[in-house]
Amino acid sequence: MNNRDYIAIGFLIASVTVAGCKTHSAEKPPTPVKVKAVETVSSTGEVRYSASITARTQVDLAFKVGGYVEAIHHVRGFDGRMRDVQEGDVIPKGTVLARVRQSDYAVKVGQAESQASRARSSVDSSKAQVIEAQSSVEASKAQLAQAEASFARARLDFDRAKNLFASQSMTRADFDAAKAQHDVAQAQLEAAKSQVAVAEAKAKMAKSQVEANEAQVRGAQATLDEARIPLGDTALRSPMNSVVLQRKIEVGSLVSPGSPGFVLADTTSVKAVFGVPDMIVENLKLGSPITITSEAALGTDFSGQITSISPSADSKSRVFEVEVTIPNQQNRLKVGMVVALALEETKAPNLSPVVPLSAVVRSKDNPNNYAVFVVEDRDGKQIARIRNVNLGEAFGNTVAVASGLKTGERVVTTGATLIVDGERVNVIP
């Protein structure tokens, strides 16, 4: 028995007054009621269910950044004029449905671009300094080579001068001149070596500056990329080919991050979702074909397939959710429609007593359980006796009784809410 059947029963017995709260008066005339004998029906056969249509995919499209809405996508209306997109319009993937004012975010992008440009200029300047420092190193090394050659010649001349001076073949003045030449060449060599070291140190420093400036460029580029993200997010784009189910904004609306702007749905195929009891779910298989009908499209059957069967029952309703996917290229099935489908039971026939739904009342012992009034003949009088019952499946306007009644017993179908246990009744046709 599904939820809808229980709800129907609940409506029928909502006005029941607790039997024990009434007082029985001996002088009260018999209450006129209508009765019906308990019959039996077979529970084997076709069982019909109602299902609600949902979209294949449905998304709430929300803004990632805040601001004032400055534009909404325009489409051509039935009168040929351009208008804002609205419910029911079909939208291609990637369409900009709305745009938040960009000026605040564009300023930040401009600032980040300026910082990135300055950082790149610094890199170019430092690279030029590296080239200049490397040229200085090469020049210093050339001077060092010359100084080394001059020192080598001066050292040879000085060695000969020492030998000649020792053998008294050279005057003191010529020896002193050779020594002075040697000392000058040696000093020039040391100076050239120092110059090379200085030039190499400058080149190394210039390279370090290039690396530092390149790091600044990477940081500035990251800042620029980060600033461009919210600028791009000012445009609210459709993530799929879809139909607009709801538009929640107007031009000039102030939105915050996370504010929903549109509800979109992909309805090229739709899903019919319904619940079945455990004795039905075991007969269902994924991929099984199902025929769906709708009062909105009388005479048209829609073919679908079972695409999902819940592995567990709902904790409250105790039914298993089943999902049927239906192609909907012509968009005849709308989101929210109620459709009907039939499932065949394959279990063995089971004859069950049934009573009209109007005969069911709340139990006197437990308001959460159900009961019926059975009419008994006693000493020529007709007496209504309340009897607790366990309900089963619903069959149209009747419901099966799993226990508590026998076939042929008469139950009150009209007037059950007006009588109490043990009250005399007058059965009318």
One Martini backbone bead per residue (centre of mass of N, CA, C, O) as a GRO file, in nm:
protein
  429
    1MET     BB    1   0.093   0.038   0.026
    2ASN     BB    2   0.077   0.358  -0.046
    3ASN     BB    3   0.079   0.685   0.044
    4ARG     BB    4  -0.178   0.776  -0.108
    5ASP     BB    5  -0.370   0.575   0.029
    6TYR     BB    6  -0.327   0.674   0.320
    7ILE     BB    7  -0.420   0.962   0.269
    8ALA     BB    8  -0.706   0.890   0.182
    9ILE     BB    9  -0.781   0.760   0.447
   10GLY     BB   10  -0.722   1.006   0.627
   11PHE     BB   11  -0.943   1.192   0.502
   12LEU     BB   12  -1.191   1.005   0.566
   13ILE     BB   13  -1.103   0.995   0.901
   14ALA     BB   14  -1.053   1.291   1.023
   15SER     BB   15  -1.362   1.316   1.161
   16VAL     BB   16  -1.319   1.136   1.385
   17THR     BB   17  -1.468   1.032   1.681
   18VAL     BB   18  -1.410   0.916   1.970
   19ALA     BB   19  -1.594   0.668   2.088
   20GLY     BB   20  -1.550   0.711   2.407
   21CYS     BB   21  -1.674   1.021   2.406
   22LYS     BB   22  -1.938   0.890   2.387
   23THR     BB   23  -2.279   0.857   2.465
   24HIS     BB   24  -2.516   0.624   2.555
   25SER     BB   25  -2.856   0.613   2.463
   26ALA     BB   26  -3.140   0.439   2.506
   27GLU     BB   27  -3.328   0.661   2.348
   28LYS     BB   28  -3.176   0.632   2.102
   29PRO     BB   29  -3.204   0.605   1.791
   30PRO     BB   30  -3.126   0.449   1.530
   31THR     BB   31  -2.867   0.462   1.313
   32PRO     BB   32  -2.830   0.536   0.996
   33VAL     BB   33  -2.697   0.292   0.762
   34LYS     BB   34  -2.447   0.159   0.551
   35VAL     BB   35  -2.376  -0.153   0.390
   36LYS     BB   36  -2.114  -0.411   0.329
   37ALA     BB   37  -1.992  -0.682   0.203
   38VAL     BB   38  -1.732  -0.880   0.220
   39GLU     BB   39  -1.483  -0.914  -0.016
   40THR     BB   40  -1.294  -1.058  -0.288
   41VAL     BB   41  -0.960  -1.025  -0.425
   42SER     BB   42  -0.711  -1.012  -0.657
   43SER     BB   43  -0.357  -0.914  -0.638
   44THR     BB   44  -0.319  -0.995  -0.924
   45GLY     BB   45  -0.139  -0.783  -1.159
   46GLU     BB   46  -0.204  -0.460  -1.223
   47VAL     BB   47  -0.010  -0.176  -1.112
   48ARG     BB   48  -0.060   0.156  -1.029
   49TYR     BB   49   0.132   0.462  -1.075
   50SER     BB   50   0.266   0.756  -0.955
   51ALA     BB   51   0.457   1.028  -1.112
   52SER     BB   52   0.722   1.253  -1.122
   53ILE     BB   53   0.867   1.505  -1.308
   54THR     BB   54   1.211   1.528  -1.391
   55ALA     BB   55   1.506   1.632  -1.460
   56ARG     BB   56   1.798   1.523  -1.566
   57THR     BB   57   1.907   1.827  -1.516
   58GLN     BB   58   1.957   2.047  -1.227
   59VAL     BB   59   2.031   2.403  -1.176
   60ASP     BB   60   2.171   2.649  -0.965
   61LEU     BB   61   2.253   2.961  -1.081
   62ALA     BB   62   2.532   3.129  -0.946
   63PHE     BB   63   2.712   3.372  -0.806
   64LYS     BB   64   3.063   3.447  -0.738
   65VAL     BB   65   2.992   3.752  -0.744
   66GLY     BB   66   2.937   4.076  -0.658
   67GLY     BB   67   2.664   4.307  -0.739
   68TYR     BB   68   2.536   4.473  -1.009
   69VAL     BB   69   2.300   4.424  -1.238
   70GLU     BB   70   2.350   4.521  -1.594
   71ALA     BB   71   2.267   4.238  -1.743
   72ILE     BB   72   2.042   4.060  -1.969
   73HIS     BB   73   1.955   3.831  -2.165
   74HIS     BB   74   1.851   3.834  -2.504
   75VAL     BB   75   1.540   3.772  -2.672
   76ARG     BB   76   1.305   3.675  -2.901
   77GLY     BB   77   0.989   3.729  -2.927
   78PHE     BB   78   0.673   3.671  -3.060
   79ASP     BB   79   0.680   3.993  -3.163
   80GLY     BB   80   1.007   4.043  -3.236
   81ARG     BB   81   1.111   4.137  -2.972
   82MET     BB   82   1.329   4.228  -2.739
   83ARG     BB   83   1.409   4.033  -2.440
   84ASP     BB   84   1.423   3.896  -2.154
   85VAL     BB   85   1.495   3.626  -2.017
   86GLN     BB   86   1.280   3.339  -1.951
   87GLU     BB   87   1.060   3.125  -1.884
   88GLY     BB   88   1.114   2.859  -2.133
   89ASP     BB   89   1.378   2.919  -2.242
   90VAL     BB   90   1.622   2.834  -2.474
   91ILE     BB   91   1.970   2.747  -2.393
   92PRO     BB   92   2.281   2.763  -2.474
   93LYS     BB   93   2.585   2.682  -2.428
   94GLY     BB   94   2.755   2.973  -2.286
   95THR     BB   95   2.551   3.167  -2.211
   96VAL     BB   96   2.502   3.498  -2.115
   97LEU     BB   97   2.261   3.573  -1.878
   98ALA     BB   98   2.452   3.757  -1.691
   99ARG     BB   99   2.581   4.081  -1.553
  100VAL     BB  100   2.814   4.225  -1.364
  101ARG     BB  101   2.961   4.486  -1.267
  102GLN     BB  102   3.309   4.551  -1.377
  103SER     BB  103   3.472   4.797  -1.268
  104ASP     BB  104   3.593   4.695  -0.998
  105TYR     BB  105   3.752   4.454  -1.138
  106ALA     BB  106   3.906   4.613  -1.362
  107VAL     BB  107   4.090   4.778  -1.176
  108LYS     BB  108   4.248   4.536  -1.060
  109VAL     BB  109   4.357   4.442  -1.329
  110GLY     BB  110   4.510   4.701  -1.401
  111GLN     BB  111   4.702   4.696  -1.160
  112ALA     BB  112   4.825   4.417  -1.220
  113GLU     BB  113   4.934   4.489  -1.504
  114SER     BB  114   5.130   4.712  -1.409
  115GLN     BB  115   5.302   4.533  -1.226
  116ALA     BB  116   5.385   4.333  -1.449
  117SER     BB  117   5.522   4.540  -1.634
  118ARG     BB  118   5.737   4.636  -1.433
  119ALA     BB  119   5.864   4.360  -1.388
  120ARG     BB  120   5.950   4.314  -1.684
  121SER     BB  121   6.132   4.564  -1.702
  122SER     BB  122   6.330   4.473  -1.482
  123VAL     BB  123   6.428   4.226  -1.632
  124ASP     BB  124   6.543   4.368  -1.878
  125SER     BB  125   6.743   4.548  -1.722
  126SER     BB  126   6.901   4.316  -1.580
  127LYS     BB  127   6.992   4.175  -1.841
  128ALA     BB  128   7.161   4.415  -1.944
  129GLN     BB  129   7.354   4.409  -1.699
  130VAL     BB  130   7.465   4.130  -1.757
  131ILE     BB  131   7.590   4.192  -2.030
  132GLU     BB  132   7.774   4.416  -1.926
  133ALA     BB  133   7.925   4.240  -1.716
  134GLN     BB  134   8.034   4.031  -1.919
  135SER     BB  135   8.202   4.236  -2.081
  136SER     BB  136   8.379   4.322  -1.842
  137VAL     BB  137   8.500   4.045  -1.796
  138GLU     BB  138   8.634   4.012  -2.072
  139ALA     BB  139   8.809   4.268  -2.053
  140SER     BB  140   8.958   4.188  -1.790
  141LYS     BB  141   9.083   3.927  -1.907
  142ALA     BB  142   9.248   4.069  -2.125
  143GLN     BB  143   9.416   4.241  -1.931
  144LEU     BB  144   9.532   4.000  -1.779
  145ALA     BB  145   9.685   3.877  -2.014
  146GLN     BB  146   9.870   4.119  -2.058
  147ALA     BB  147   9.990   4.126  -1.770
  148GLU     BB  148  10.113   3.845  -1.781
  149ALA     BB  149  10.304   3.898  -2.021
  150SER     BB  150  10.457   4.139  -1.898
  151PHE     BB  151  10.553   3.988  -1.647
  152ALA     BB  152  10.716   3.771  -1.791
  153ARG     BB  153  10.921   3.963  -1.925
  154ALA     BB  154  11.012   4.112  -1.667
  155ARG     BB  155  11.121   3.856  -1.525
  156LEU     BB  156  11.339   3.787  -1.732
  157ASP     BB  157  11.490   4.054  -1.721
  158PHE     BB  158  11.551   4.039  -1.417
  159ASP     BB  159  11.714   3.776  -1.419
  160ARG     BB  160  11.942   3.881  -1.604
  161ALA     BB  161  12.015   4.122  -1.433
  162LYS     BB  162  12.111   3.960  -1.188
  163ASN     BB  163  12.341   3.809  -1.333
  164LEU     BB  164  12.494   4.056  -1.442
  165PHE     BB  165  12.530   4.199  -1.170
  166ALA     BB  166  12.690   3.965  -1.034
  167SER     BB  167  12.919   3.989  -1.281
  168GLN     BB  168  12.959   4.297  -1.349
  169SER     BB  169  12.780   4.353  -1.642
  170MET     BB  170  12.605   4.564  -1.472
  171THR     BB  171  12.466   4.832  -1.382
  172ARG     BB  172  12.291   4.972  -1.133
  173ALA     BB  173  12.086   5.128  -1.308
  174ASP     BB  174  11.990   4.886  -1.484
  175PHE     BB  175  11.894   4.709  -1.252
  176ASP     BB  176  11.685   4.904  -1.133
  177ALA     BB  177  11.516   4.921  -1.392
  178ALA     BB  178  11.440   4.617  -1.406
  179LYS     BB  179  11.306   4.606  -1.128
  180ALA     BB  180  11.087   4.820  -1.179
  181GLN     BB  181  10.956   4.674  -1.416
  182HIS     BB  182  10.875   4.423  -1.252
  183ASP     BB  183  10.696   4.562  -1.037
  184VAL     BB  184  10.494   4.689  -1.230
  185ALA     BB  185  10.395   4.423  -1.363
  186GLN     BB  186  10.296   4.296  -1.098
  187ALA     BB  187  10.088   4.515  -1.025
  188GLN     BB  188   9.919   4.487  -1.285
  189LEU     BB  189   9.842   4.195  -1.237
  190GLU     BB  190   9.687   4.232  -0.971
  191ALA     BB  191   9.486   4.439  -1.084
  192ALA     BB  192   9.362   4.253  -1.299
  193LYS     BB  193   9.259   4.040  -1.105
  194SER     BB  194   9.072   4.231  -0.949
  195GLN     BB  195   8.901   4.317  -1.192
  196VAL     BB  196   8.786   4.039  -1.252
  197ALA     BB  197   8.649   3.991  -0.977
  198VAL     BB  198   8.464   4.236  -0.993
  199ALA     BB  199   8.320   4.161  -1.260
  200GLU     BB  200   8.211   3.884  -1.161
  201ALA     BB  201   8.046   3.994  -0.924
  202LYS     BB  202   7.860   4.173  -1.098
  203ALA     BB  203   7.745   3.943  -1.270
  204LYS     BB  204   7.624   3.780  -1.036
  205MET     BB  205   7.438   4.007  -0.935
  206ALA     BB  206   7.279   4.040  -1.199
  207LYS     BB  207   7.163   3.751  -1.197
  208SER     BB  208   7.015   3.775  -0.927
  209GLN     BB  209   6.832   4.006  -1.020
  210VAL     BB  210   6.689   3.850  -1.238
  211GLU     BB  211   6.565   3.636  -1.052
  212ALA     BB  212   6.409   3.837  -0.877
  213ASN     BB  213   6.244   3.965  -1.110
  214GLU     BB  214   6.114   3.701  -1.206
  215ALA     BB  215   5.962   3.651  -0.942
  216GLN     BB  216   5.794   3.910  -0.966
  217VAL     BB  217   5.654   3.830  -1.225
  218ARG     BB  218   5.514   3.580  -1.116
  219GLY     BB  219   5.357   3.730  -0.898
  220ALA     BB  220   5.215   3.932  -1.087
  221GLN     BB  221   5.076   3.715  -1.262
  222ALA     BB  222   4.915   3.587  -1.035
  223THR     BB  223   4.759   3.842  -0.963
  224LEU     BB  224   4.633   3.875  -1.241
  225ASP     BB  225   4.486   3.606  -1.254
  226GLU     BB  226   4.322   3.656  -0.996
  227ALA     BB  227   4.178   3.916  -1.106
  228ARG     BB  228   4.041   3.778  -1.359
  229ILE     BB  229   3.839   3.586  -1.234
  230PRO     BB  230   3.617   3.785  -1.124
  231LEU     BB  231   3.577   3.917  -1.397
  232GLY     BB  232   3.470   3.656  -1.533
  233ASP     BB  233   3.240   3.612  -1.301
  234THR     BB  234   3.040   3.839  -1.399
  235ALA     BB  235   2.964   3.606  -1.583
  236LEU     BB  236   2.664   3.419  -1.643
  237ARG     BB  237   2.682   3.086  -1.741
  238SER     BB  238   2.583   2.830  -1.926
  239PRO     BB  239   2.661   2.477  -1.877
  240MET     BB  240   2.412   2.415  -2.078
  241ASN     BB  241   2.171   2.279  -2.246
  242SER     BB  242   1.865   2.465  -2.181
  243VAL     BB  243   1.599   2.543  -1.958
  244VAL     BB  244   1.411   2.790  -1.812
  245LEU     BB  245   1.256   2.781  -1.492
  246GLN     BB  246   1.409   3.038  -1.348
  247ARG     BB  247   1.400   3.389  -1.256
  248LYS     BB  248   1.569   3.602  -0.987
  249ILE     BB  249   1.632   3.863  -1.165
  250GLU     BB  250   1.729   4.206  -1.219
  251VAL     BB  251   1.799   4.495  -1.327
  252GLY     BB  252   1.979   4.622  -1.037
  253SER     BB  253   2.048   4.397  -0.876
  254LEU     BB  254   2.173   4.291  -0.564
  255VAL     BB  255   2.445   4.075  -0.538
  256SER     BB  256   2.585   3.787  -0.399
  257PRO     BB  257   2.773   3.545  -0.324
  258GLY     BB  258   2.552   3.274  -0.415
  259SER     BB  259   2.337   3.397  -0.574
  260PRO     BB  260   2.059   3.318  -0.735
  261GLY     BB  261   1.950   3.351  -1.085
  262PHE     BB  262   1.901   3.050  -1.195
  263VAL     BB  263   1.695   2.782  -1.331
  264LEU     BB  264   1.815   2.485  -1.478
  265ALA     BB  265   1.735   2.247  -1.754
  266ASP     BB  266   1.759   1.915  -1.875
  267THR     BB  267   1.492   1.794  -2.115
  268THR     BB  268   1.571   1.570  -2.330
  269SER     BB  269   1.543   1.419  -2.059
  270VAL     BB  270   1.347   1.237  -1.823
  271LYS     BB  271   1.210   1.175  -1.490
  272ALA     BB  272   1.044   0.910  -1.320
  273VAL     BB  273   0.928   0.921  -0.981
  274PHE     BB  274   0.884   0.637  -0.758
  275GLY     BB  275   0.709   0.410  -0.533
  276VAL     BB  276   0.773   0.079  -0.395
  277PRO     BB  277   0.727  -0.210  -0.271
  278ASP     BB  278   0.885  -0.506  -0.188
  279MET     BB  279   0.697  -0.695  -0.378
  280ILE     BB  280   0.798  -0.529  -0.640
  281VAL     BB  281   1.111  -0.468  -0.650
  282GLU     BB  282   1.203  -0.771  -0.712
  283ASN     BB  283   1.085  -0.740  -1.028
  284LEU     BB  284   1.296  -0.529  -1.089
  285LYS     BB  285   1.495  -0.390  -1.367
  286LEU     BB  286   1.744  -0.275  -1.526
  287GLY     BB  287   1.615  -0.163  -1.846
  288SER     BB  288   1.327  -0.178  -1.824
  289PRO     BB  289   1.038  -0.133  -1.978
  290ILE     BB  290   0.822   0.165  -1.981
  291THR     BB  291   0.491   0.290  -1.964
  292ILE     BB  292   0.372   0.626  -2.015
  293THR     BB  293   0.118   0.844  -1.887
  294SER     BB  294  -0.087   1.146  -1.967
  295GLU     BB  295  -0.333   1.385  -1.927
  296ALA     BB  296  -0.178   1.602  -2.111
  297ALA     BB  297  -0.142   1.332  -2.325
  298LEU     BB  298  -0.373   1.203  -2.468
  299GLY     BB  299  -0.294   0.906  -2.653
  300THR     BB  300   0.003   0.909  -2.528
  301ASP     BB  301   0.293   0.721  -2.527
  302PHE     BB  302   0.573   0.664  -2.312
  303SER     BB  303   0.907   0.563  -2.331
  304GLY     BB  304   1.099   0.373  -2.091
  305GLN     BB  305   1.363   0.327  -1.839
  306ILE     BB  306   1.517   0.169  -1.594
  307THR     BB  307   1.787   0.351  -1.401
  308SER     BB  308   1.674   0.325  -1.092
  309ILE     BB  309   1.729   0.151  -0.769
  310SER     BB  310   1.680   0.146  -0.458
  311PRO     BB  311   1.853  -0.028  -0.195
  312SER     BB  312   1.651   0.136  -0.001
  313ALA     BB  313   1.421   0.222   0.217
  314ASP     BB  314   1.221   0.435   0.341
  315SER     BB  315   1.188   0.510   0.679
  316LYS     BB  316   0.877   0.601   0.653
  317SER     BB  317   0.732   0.463   0.390
  318ARG     BB  318   0.869   0.185   0.288
  319VAL     BB  319   0.988   0.264   0.006
  320PHE     BB  320   1.107   0.233  -0.326
  321GLU     BB  321   1.300   0.407  -0.540
  322VAL     BB  322   1.212   0.487  -0.881
  323GLU     BB  323   1.375   0.530  -1.206
  324VAL     BB  324   1.262   0.684  -1.514
  325THR     BB  325   1.377   0.717  -1.842
  326ILE     BB  326   1.278   0.979  -2.085
  327PRO     BB  327   1.241   1.079  -2.381
  328ASN     BB  328   1.232   1.463  -2.474
  329GLN     BB  329   1.268   1.623  -2.752
  330GLN     BB  330   0.966   1.769  -2.762
  331ASN     BB  331   0.880   1.869  -2.473
  332ARG     BB  332   0.606   1.732  -2.341
  333LEU     BB  333   0.751   1.689  -2.076
  334LYS     BB  334   0.715   1.838  -1.767
  335VAL     BB  335   0.815   1.976  -1.496
  336GLY     BB  336   0.587   1.832  -1.249
  337MET     BB  337   0.448   1.620  -1.370
  338VAL     BB  338   0.186   1.377  -1.373
  339VAL     BB  339   0.218   1.029  -1.399
  340ALA     BB  340   0.154   0.706  -1.542
  341LEU     BB  341   0.201   0.358  -1.434
  342ALA     BB  342   0.261   0.004  -1.501
  343LEU     BB  343   0.277  -0.299  -1.303
  344GLU     BB  344   0.367  -0.630  -1.289
  345GLU     BB  345   0.265  -0.898  -1.118
  346THR     BB  346   0.429  -1.230  -1.026
  347LYS     BB  347   0.267  -1.337  -0.815
  348ALA     BB  348   0.062  -1.517  -0.660
  349PRO     BB  349  -0.244  -1.555  -0.600
  350ASN     BB  350  -0.449  -1.333  -0.371
  351LEU     BB  351  -0.709  -1.358  -0.159
  352SER     BB  352  -0.874  -1.059  -0.049
  353PRO     BB  353  -1.018  -0.872   0.166
  354VAL     BB  354  -1.256  -0.604   0.108
  355VAL     BB  355  -1.304  -0.246   0.157
  356PRO     BB  356  -1.417   0.044   0.181
  357LEU     BB  357  -1.274   0.341   0.259
  358SER     BB  358  -1.534   0.450   0.420
  359ALA     BB  359  -1.504   0.216   0.653
  360VAL     BB  360  -1.258   0.357   0.768
  361VAL     BB  361  -1.115   0.391   1.094
  362ARG     BB  362  -1.012   0.468   1.388
  363SER     BB  363  -0.874   0.338   1.650
  364LYS     BB  364  -0.951   0.313   1.986
  365ASP     BB  365  -0.666   0.207   2.095
  366ASN     BB  366  -0.514   0.329   1.821
  367PRO     BB  367  -0.470   0.609   1.624
  368ASN     BB  368  -0.258   0.452   1.419
  369ASN     BB  369  -0.492   0.272   1.364
  370TYR     BB  370  -0.745   0.048   1.239
  371ALA     BB  371  -1.108   0.034   1.161
  372VAL     BB  372  -1.434  -0.126   1.188
  373PHE     BB  373  -1.786  -0.167   1.138
  374VAL     BB  374  -1.979  -0.435   1.258
  375VAL     BB  375  -2.279  -0.595   1.182
  376GLU     BB  376  -2.499  -0.728   1.432
  377ASP     BB  377  -2.725  -0.983   1.538
  378ARG     BB  378  -2.941  -0.904   1.832
  379ASP     BB  379  -3.240  -0.973   1.919
  380GLY     BB  380  -3.332  -0.817   1.645
  381LYS     BB  381  -3.074  -0.645   1.650
  382GLN     BB  382  -2.859  -0.385   1.532
  383ILE     BB  383  -2.505  -0.397   1.586
  384ALA     BB  384  -2.219  -0.198   1.637
  385ARG     BB  385  -1.881  -0.320   1.591
  386ILE     BB  386  -1.566  -0.268   1.672
  387ARG     BB  387  -1.272  -0.344   1.451
  388ASN     BB  388  -0.963  -0.440   1.420
  389VAL     BB  389  -0.728  -0.371   1.148
  390ASN     BB  390  -0.529  -0.484   0.870
  391LEU     BB  391  -0.383  -0.331   0.609
  392GLY     BB  392  -0.333  -0.318   0.264
  393GLU     BB  393  -0.403  -0.289  -0.037
  394ALA     BB  394  -0.510  -0.089  -0.301
  395PHE     BB  395  -0.840  -0.084  -0.491
  396GLY     BB  396  -0.908   0.199  -0.555
  397ASN     BB  397  -1.191   0.229  -0.329
  398THR     BB  398  -1.029  -0.006  -0.201
  399VAL     BB  399  -0.921  -0.226   0.076
  400ALA     BB  400  -0.722  -0.440   0.212
  401VAL     BB  401  -0.753  -0.714   0.458
  402ALA     BB  402  -0.534  -0.897   0.643
  403SER     BB  403  -0.695  -0.857   0.926
  404GLY     BB  404  -1.031  -0.901   1.104
  405LEU     BB  405  -1.181  -1.039   0.854
  406LYS     BB  406  -1.465  -1.172   0.676
  407THR     BB  407  -1.630  -1.310   0.448
  408GLY     BB  408  -1.961  -1.144   0.455
  409GLU     BB  409  -1.928  -0.927   0.632
  410ARG     BB  410  -2.069  -0.638   0.775
  411VAL     BB  411  -1.999  -0.299   0.681
  412VAL     BB  412  -1.970   0.029   0.741
  413THR     BB  413  -1.993   0.298   0.485
  414THR     BB  414  -2.230   0.479   0.612
  415GLY     BB  415  -2.177   0.635   0.932
  416ALA     BB  416  -1.905   0.564   1.089
  417THR     BB  417  -1.867   0.865   1.226
  418LEU     BB  418  -2.166   0.840   1.405
  419ILE     BB  419  -2.059   0.600   1.574
  420VAL     BB  420  -2.051   0.347   1.830
  421ASP     BB  421  -1.978   0.107   2.028
  422GLY     BB  422  -2.289  -0.076   2.052
  423GLU     BB  423  -2.471   0.055   1.855
  424ARG     BB  424  -2.761   0.116   1.714
  425VAL     BB  425  -2.884   0.025   1.389
  426ASN     BB  426  -3.005   0.128   1.053
  427VAL     BB  427  -3.042  -0.039   0.773
  428ILE     BB  428  -2.996   0.097   0.457
  429PRO     BB  429  -3.006   0.107   0.107
   0.00000   0.00000   0.00000
